[in-house]
């Protein structure tokens, strides 16, 4: 049980002004937001009962899953997903206001690795040869640029980060593709679900499955468990088990409630096949409406 001192506190990947912070504010506008420096620190804060909930990025439409989040949930902790937020992502190039006149000659670009990758074409053609520096978040990059006002450097992030750290956006919307969204998941020690207004009606369940052994048709056998029950899969992906080359576990997103009779039957069949199944629970999806997420 979460201690009363930490109840109603929500951990997020900080500092203030990250995309994660904006997603957290969308779901929990009246809760006490606690920033943490890394994704593992956010997750551990929930696992150790320091906070009630945590919100972390899980997947980006352009860059795919966030391996650190998936691997930590599989290998390190026993937590549940109780909700997810789909957030539009627009990346802007920003500099300190002292350097606005010099921004075309910047000597370094700072941002989260995913943000740098999402702006690869822009950076390649506009600032080829300029060093790219990875930070723990886009807001951390903006904070770094603010704190180094004498250096001609830039950050990539959202308009909330520019506003928070008093930076000037000199090139808006520099991401390579127009459609760019990130899935953020809300983590809890309890297997429940957030039920707010304006949610997607389709519930989702995420399972992490380790096959009993490696043999011909093993994955097909697992998928058949859901196929003949007409349980729709919206996603399947593999991750290394970290036990040797060729050893994997699979992440499945299923459009069904884990408490539905067909799902219970599927779980029983998976157990009979010798699979190790870790359920992250069933949850609803919400869409972020905050304008600062994309402005």
N, C-alpha and C positions, 0 to 999 in steps of 0.2 A: 504494500500500500504506500502511496506517495505521502510523505510527511506533510502536515498542515503548512509548514513554513514554505514549502515549494509548490503547494497546490495552485493550480491555475497559472503556472508559469510555462512558457513555451520556448524551447531552444530553437535557434535557427543559425544557419551558416552566415556569420557576420563578416565585417562590421555592418553598421546601419547603412542601408542603401543598396544591398545586394538584391538580386532577383528573388532569392529565397526569402529575404525580409519582406518584400512586397507581397509575395504569395502568402506568407504567414499572416500579414495584416488583413488580407482579403478574408481569410477564414476566422481569424481571432482578433477583431479590432479592439476588443475591450480587455484582452489578456495582457499579462506582464511578459514582454518579449525579452529573452536573454540571449545575447549574441555569443557564439562560440567560434573559435578560429578555424576549425577543421570539421569535416563531416564525421570522422570517428568521435571527436569530442562531443558533438551534438547527440550522436547515438548513445554514447556511454552515459551522458547526462540523464537520459531516460532510464537506461538499464540500471543505473545506480540510484534511482529515485531522487535525483537532484531537481528534476523538473517533471511535470506531468506528461508533456508531449514534446515531440521534436519534429521539425519539418526540414527535409533534405531533398536535394535533386536526385531523381532516379533515372531519367531518360530525356534526351534531347532529340528533336526531330531530324536534325542534321548530323549530329555526332554519335547518336545511339545511346546505349546505356551508360550510366556512370559506374564503372567497375568497382570503385571503392565502396559505394553504397551497397551494391549487390553482394560483394564478397564479405563485407563486414556483417551484413544481416545473416548470411549463411554460416559463416565460420565462427563468429565471435559472440553473438547475443541471441536471445530468444525474445523478439519483439513482434508486434503486429502492426500492419497497416490499417488505420482506421478511417482514412480518407485520402483523396488525392486532388491536386489542383493542376489544371492545365493553364499554363501561363504563356502569353505571347512574348516573344523575345526580340527586341530591337537593340542593336549595338551602335553606339555613337563614339566618335573620336573626340576626346576632350583634353584640354590643356589648362595650365594655370593661367589666370588672367594676365599675369605679367608676360606671358610668352605667346599671347595671341598673335602678335605681329610676326612671330618667328615660326609659327606652327608648321610651315611647309619644309622647314629644315630640322625637324625633330631628330634627336640623337638616340632615342629609345622608345619602345612602346611596351606598356605594362598591362597585363590582364590575366584572368584565369585561362588555363590551357584551352578549355572548350571555346571561350570567346575568341581567342586568337585563331583557333581553327575555323570558327564560323566566319571569320573575316579574312581568310587566307588569300583569296584573289585580290581583294582590295589592297592588302598589305604588300603582296608580291608586286603588283603593278605600280602602286603609288609610293611605297617606301622600301623597295628592294635593297637589301643590304643593311637596313637599319636593324640593330639588335632587338629581338623580342624577348621580354622577360616575363616569366610565369609568376603569378601571385596566387594566394589561397582563394581569392574571390575577386570579382570585378570591382566591388566597393573598396577592397584593400588596395587595389591598384590606384583608384581615384584618391584615396587617402595618402598614398605614397607620393603621388604627383603634387598634391596640395602641400605636403610637408617638405618638398624639395623645389620650392618656387624658383630658385636660381638656375635650375637645370632645364634645358629645352627638351622635355620629355612629354609623352602623352599617355593617357589611359584609355582603355575601351570599356564601356559600361553603359548603364541606363541613365535616363535623365534625373532620376532620384539621386543617384550617386553624384552627378554633376551639381545638383542643387545642394546636397548635404555638405559637399566639400568645396563649394564655391568655385567650381571649374567652369570653363567656357566650352560649349560644344562647337567645334569648328567644322566637323563633317558629320552630319546625321545619317543614320541608317546605312552603315557601311558593311553590314552582313551580306554574304554572297547570295543568299536565296531569300525570297520574299516570305515564304512560309517557314517560320521558325518558332516552335513552341517547346516548352520544357514541362515534363511531368514532375511535380513535387509530391512526395508522399508524407503523410502525417503518421508518426510512429508512437506507439503506446505499449505499456507493459500488459495491458488488458486487451483481450480479444473482443472488441466492440466495434462500433462504427459511428462516425459523425453523421448526424441527420439534420441538415439545415435546408432552408428554402433554396429554390433554383438549382437543385442538384440534377444530375443526369439520372434518369429512372433506371437505367440498366446497371445492375450491381455487378461487381467484378471480384474475382477471387484469384490470388496469386499463390502458386505452388512452386516449391523448389524440389526437384526430384532427382535422386541418385539411382541409377539402374543397378539391379542386383549383380549383373555381370555383363561382360561385353561379348555378345554373340550376334550372329546374323539376324536381322529383323527385330532386335531388342527395342529400338525406338519406335518402330512401327507398331509393335505390340502394345507399347504404352499409349500411343496416340489412339489406337483402336478402342481402348478403354473408354475414351470420351466420344469417339466418332459414332459408335453404335448406339450410344445414349443420346446422340444429337446435342451434345454440349459443345458450344462454339468456342474455339480458341481464337483470341484476338492477337496473341503473340506467343512465340516460342524462341528461346535463345539459349545458347550454351555458354558455360564458364568453366575454366580449369578448376579441378578439385585441389590442385596444388600437391598432389601425391605422385605425379609422374606424367610424362608426355602421353597424350591420348586419353587421360582420365578427366571426365567432365561431369558436371551436374547440369540440369536443364531448368530454366525458368519458364513457367507457363502462366499466361493470363487467360482466365476462363470467364466467359460471360454467364456466370451462374452463381447463386448463393451457395456457400459451402454447407448450409443446413438443408438444402433441397434434397429430397429422397434420392434422386439420380446421382447427385454428387456424393452422398454418403455411400451409395453402392459403388461408385467409381473408386473411392478411397479404400473400400474393403477389397476390391479387386487388385488395386495397386499393391496393397499389403500382401495379398496372396501370391502375387508375382515376385515378391521379395524386394520390392523397391523401398527405399528410404525416402519418406515424404515429409517436407517441412512446409507447413501452411503459414502464410503471412496474413490469413484471414480474408474476410469479404468486406468490401467498402464501396462507397459512392464517389463519383467524380464531380468536381465543381470547376467552373471556368472562371478565370480571373477577369474582373471588369475594371480594375484600377488602371487609369490612363497612364500613370507614371511608369507602368511596366513596359510600355511600348513607345512612349513619347521621347 
